Amino acid sequence: MAKQSKNTYYKSPMNYTGGKHKLLPQILPVFPKEINTFVDLFTGGANVAINVNANKIVANDLDSKVIGIYERFKDFPIEDILHHIEERIAQYQLSKTNKEGYLALRSNYNWAQDEPLDLFVLICYSFNHQIRFNNNGEFNMPFGKDRSSFNDSIRKNLISFRECIENITFTNKDFRELKVDKLKEGDFVYCDPPYLITDATYNEQGGWDFRCELDLLALLDRLNEKGVGFALSNVLTNKGKENELLKEWCKKYHTLHLSKTYANCSYHAKDKTTDTTDEVLITNYRVSVDLAEPGTDKTVETTWKQEANGTMSVLENKIV
């Protein structure tokens, strides 16, 4: 399926915590124009994977349940997927107000856990469409009363998502299992890991710690030594916390400070006095990008300058 234009991007039907759909206009133009094998190491909602241009795309995630849903999507034509979803909605009379139906489906899913599409239906009706399992492996998100449902927007996203993933290879591995030796120049690795200094559903049980952070940064260093390009999404500061390890490590690479509001598709120098979160994209190559100005046919040509500490900031934005 052809990728969308600079101003529009396909959206995953999974409302994943930390999903990058709104940041795609800032992230994708930074990627190399030609990529052989693209590895989305922490794919999550897969918003980056379904919009990137590459000869081969590998989307990996440690969450076997999420990868199971994507594999199930690939197994069946969209008509069969929609039929199953609609069948479950009718069977349990699911709606924005029927908590009992939701709890019944959740109970039955947790008892069997044999149908990934049932989990997808649960996510559609769960609070904020989020994913969470307890220590016993049971899905335990509460009902999304008056808010969550399998709505027209999710249906539309699912239909396009099913087309986009046709040629994507999904894997379910720990990031440390990445076979670095098999990657070479022309390949590219994108990482959007859990953030060490933020609180999110995926990190409630200590899923990402200092050791994980060290291991990931060491992996990226090895990729750099092999000449493999990478981009790392992360935050340097968040609500008074600082990731000192990351701030020191990124000095040897190039750091782009992203727009937290997500309303502006252009890069800008970060004003740290008005924001408590410094969201960044760290790359091991110099960036030269043209960013489309939203709502117009014009392009913003961005000229970067490298600061003394290794970070990159905008020297000039020129409309061409």
Residue pairs with C-beta under 8 A, 6 or more apart in sequence:
1 160
1 163
1 164
1 166
3 10
3 51
3 52
3 53
4 10
4 51
5 292
6 25
6 29
6 291
6 292
7 25
7 265
7 292
7 294
7 295
9 21
9 24
9 25
9 28
9 47
9 51
10 47
10 50
10 51
10 157
10 160
10 161
10 164
11 21
11 47
11 157
11 160
11 161
12 19
12 21
12 45
12 46
12 47
12 50
12 157
12 161
13 120
13 154
13 157
13 158
13 161
14 44
14 45
14 46
14 66
14 69
14 120
14 123
14 129
14 131
15 45
15 123
15 128
15 129
15 130
16 44
16 45
16 47
16 66
16 131
17 44
17 130
17 131
17 200
17 201
17 202
18 44
18 192
18 194
18 195
18 200
18 202
19 44
19 45
19 47
20 27
20 45
20 47
20 48
20 192
20 233
21 45
21 47
22 262
23 233
23 258
23 262
23 279
24 47
24 48
24 51
25 265
25 291
25 292
25 294
26 256
26 258
26 259
26 265
26 266
26 267
26 281
26 291
27 48
27 231
27 233
27 258
27 281
28 48
28 51
28 52
29 289
29 290
29 291
30 231
30 256
30 281
30 283
30 287
30 289
31 52
31 188
31 190
31 231
32 188
32 229
32 285
34 186
35 52
35 53
35 54
35 55
35 186
35 187
35 188
36 54
36 55
36 56
36 184
36 186
36 187
36 188
37 54
37 55
37 56
37 57
37 58
37 183
37 186
37 187
37 188
38 49
38 52
38 54
38 56
38 57
38 58
38 187
38 188
38 189
38 190
39 58
39 60
39 178
39 183
39 187
39 188
39 189
39 190
40 46
40 48
40 49
40 52
40 57
40 58
40 59
40 60
40 190
40 192
41 60
41 175
41 178
41 189
41 190
41 191
41 192
41 193
42 60
42 61
42 62
42 175
42 191
42 192
42 193
42 194
43 49
43 59
43 60
43 61
43 170
44 61
44 66
44 192
46 59
46 70
46 161
46 165
46 168
48 190
48 192
49 57
49 59
49 165
49 168
50 161
50 164
50 165
50 168
51 164
52 190
54 188
56 169
57 167
57 168
57 169
58 168
58 169
58 170
58 171
59 70
59 168
59 169
59 170
59 171
60 170
60 171
60 172
60 173
60 175
60 178
61 67
61 170
61 172
62 172
62 173
62 174
62 175
63 131
63 172
63 202
64 172
65 116
65 119
65 131
65 133
66 131
67 170
67 171
67 172
68 116
68 119
68 172
69 116
69 117
69 119
69 120
70 165
70 168
70 170
71 116
71 170
72 81
72 116
72 117
72 120
73 81
73 158
73 161
73 162
73 165
74 165
74 166
74 170
76 84
78 158
78 159
78 162
78 163
81 117
81 158
81 162
82 155
82 158
82 159
84 117
85 117
85 120
85 121
85 124
85 150
88 94
88 105
88 117
88 118
88 121
89 121
89 150
92 98
92 101
92 102
92 104
92 105
93 101
94 101
94 102
94 105
94 121
94 125
94 149
94 150
95 101
95 149
96 125
96 144
96 145
96 146
96 147
96 148
96 149
97 145
97 146
99 143
99 145
102 122
102 125
102 126
102 143
103 143
105 118
105 121
105 122
105 125
106 122
106 139
108 118
109 115
109 118
109 119
109 122
109 139
110 138
110 139
113 119
113 137
119 139
121 150
122 139
122 141
123 129
123 130
123 131
123 141
124 148
124 149
124 150
124 154
125 143
125 144
125 148
125 149
125 150
126 141
126 142
126 143
126 144
126 148
127 141
127 142
127 143
127 144
127 147
127 148
128 144
128 147
128 148
129 144
129 148
130 141
130 201
131 139
131 141
131 201
131 202
132 139
132 140
132 141
132 201
132 204
133 139
133 140
134 140
135 205
175 191
175 193
175 215
175 216
175 219
176 215
176 219
178 189
178 219
180 219
180 222
180 223
180 226
180 228
183 189
183 223
183 226
183 228
184 226
184 227
184 228
185 226
185 227
185 228
187 228
187 229
188 228
188 229
188 230
188 231
189 220
189 223
189 228
189 229
189 230
189 231
190 230
190 231
190 232
190 233
191 216
191 220
191 230
191 231
191 232
191 233
192 232
192 233
193 208
193 212
193 213
193 216
193 232
193 234
194 200
194 202
194 203
194 207
194 208
194 212
195 203
195 208
195 234
195 235
195 238
195 243
196 208
196 209
196 210
196 212
196 213
196 243
196 245
196 246
197 235
197 237
197 238
197 241
197 242
197 243
198 235
198 238
202 208
210 245
213 243
213 245
213 246
214 245
217 245
217 246
217 249
220 230
220 232
220 284
223 229
223 230
223 284
224 230
224 253
224 284
229 283
229 284
229 285
230 283
230 284
231 281
231 282
231 283
232 281
232 282
232 283
233 279
233 280
233 281
234 243
234 246
234 279
234 280
234 282
235 243
235 277
235 278
235 279
235 280
236 242
236 243
236 246
236 247
236 250
236 255
236 278
236 280
237 243
237 272
237 276
237 277
237 278
238 276
238 277
238 278
239 276
239 277
240 276
250 280
250 282
250 310
250 311
251 309
251 310
252 310
253 282
253 283
253 284
253 310
254 282
254 283
254 284
254 285
254 286
254 287
254 306
254 310
254 311
254 312
255 280
255 281
255 282
255 310
255 311
255 312
256 267
256 280
256 281
256 282
256 283
256 287
256 312
257 267
257 268
257 269
257 270
257 278
257 279
257 280
257 311
257 313
258 267
258 279
258 280
258 281
259 266
259 267
259 268
260 275
260 277
260 279
264 294
265 291
265 292
265 293
265 294
266 291
266 293
266 300
266 302
266 317
267 291
267 302
267 314
268 314
269 313
269 314
270 278
270 313
272 278
286 304
287 304
287 312
288 304
289 302
290 299
290 300
290 301
290 302
290 320
291 299
291 300
291 302
292 298
292 299
292 300
293 299
293 300
293 319
298 319
298 320
299 319
299 320
300 317
300 318
300 319
300 320
301 317
301 318
301 319
301 320
302 314
302 316
302 317
303 314
303 315
303 316
303 317
303 318
304 312
304 313
304 314
304 315
305 312
305 313
305 314
305 315
306 312
307 313
